Amino acid sequence: MDDDERKQVRAEFDDVVNVTPARLEKWLDTDESKSVGDKDGGGESTGHQSGRHIVRILRSKHDELSDADYAHMRKVVGYVHRHTAQRPHGDVEHTPWRYSLLNWGHDPL
């Protein structure tokens, strides 16, 4: 991945991730965070794992990020775009839909 691609991915990631690392870390410790998402073999959900990776990315300097980090940033952008398009009707504050997005670093509220 060249520098221009990295800049584009980082810009898109920064657009969709609107939760600070401290807030995301605190969120990931909640029962609500752990209650949503697909769990491989009953363990930690994909979204919860993603949230922990997002915290690491947000706390890293740009030149410390690996190709795997940039690949994950692309995955986050795609997930947030797909999931926000499925917004349910009504109040979403205490819904699994919002909780899942929060695991991926995006608060739709």
C-alpha positions in Angstrom: 0.0 0.0 0.0 1.5 3.3 -1.0 1.4 6.6 1.0 -1.6 8.0 -0.9 -3.6 4.9 -0.2 -2.7 5.0 3.5 -3.8 8.6 3.7 -7.1 7.8 2.1 -7.8 4.9 4.3 -6.8 6.9 7.4 -9.1 9.8 6.3 -12.1 7.4 5.8 -11.4 5.7 9.1 -11.2 9.1 10.9 -14.5 10.0 9.4 -16.4 6.9 10.7 -14.6 6.4 14.1 -16.1 9.1 16.2 -15.4 7.6 19.7 -12.3 8.4 21.6 -9.9 5.6 22.6 -10.7 6.2 26.3 -14.5 6.1 25.7 -14.2 3.0 23.5 -12.1 1.2 26.1 -14.6 2.0 28.8 -17.5 0.9 26.5 -15.8 -2.4 25.8 -15.8 -3.2 29.5 -19.6 -3.0 29.7 -22.0 -5.9 29.6 -23.9 -4.2 26.7 -20.7 -4.3 24.6 -20.2 -7.9 25.3 -23.8 -8.8 24.6 -23.8 -8.2 20.9 -22.1 -9.6 17.8 -21.2 -12.9 16.3 -19.0 -15.0 18.7 -16.6 -17.6 17.3 -17.0 -20.6 19.5 -18.8 -18.7 22.2 -15.9 -16.4 23.0 -15.3 -12.7 22.2 -17.4 -11.3 19.4 -15.8 -10.1 16.2 -16.9 -6.5 16.9 -15.5 -6.6 20.4 -12.1 -7.8 19.1 -12.3 -5.1 16.5 -12.9 -2.5 19.2 -9.7 -3.5 21.0 -7.8 -3.3 17.7 -9.3 0.2 17.0 -8.1 1.4 20.4 -4.6 0.3 19.5 -4.8 2.0 16.2 -6.1 5.3 17.7 -3.3 5.3 20.2 -0.6 4.6 17.6 1.4 7.1 15.6 0.7 6.9 11.9 4.2 5.6 11.1 3.8 2.8 13.6 0.8 1.3 11.8 1.2 -1.9 9.8 -0.4 -3.1 6.6 -2.6 -5.3 8.8 -3.7 -2.2 10.7 -4.7 -0.4 7.5 -6.6 -3.5 6.4 -8.5 -3.4 9.6 -9.2 0.3 9.2 -10.7 -0.5 5.8 -12.8 -3.3 7.4 -14.1 -0.8 10.0 -15.1 1.7 7.4 -17.0 -0.9 5.4 -18.7 -2.3 8.5 -19.8 1.1 9.7 -21.2 2.1 6.3 -23.1 -1.2 5.9 -24.4 -1.2 9.5 -25.5 2.5 9.5 -27.5 1.8 6.3 -29.6 -0.7 8.4 -30.7 1.8 11.0 -33.9 0.6 12.7 -36.9 2.9 13.1 -37.5 4.7 16.4 -35.2 5.4 19.3 -32.0 3.5 18.9 -30.2 4.6 22.1 -30.5 1.2 23.9 -30.5 -1.2 20.9 -28.2 -4.0 19.8 -27.8 -2.0 16.6 -26.1 0.9 18.3 -24.2 -1.3 20.7 -22.7 -3.1 17.8 -21.6 0.1 16.1 -20.1 1.3 19.3 -18.0 -1.8 19.4 -16.6 -0.7 16.0 -15.9 2.8 17.3 -18.9 4.6 15.9 -21.7 6.2 17.9 -24.6 7.0 15.6 -26.0 9.4 18.2 
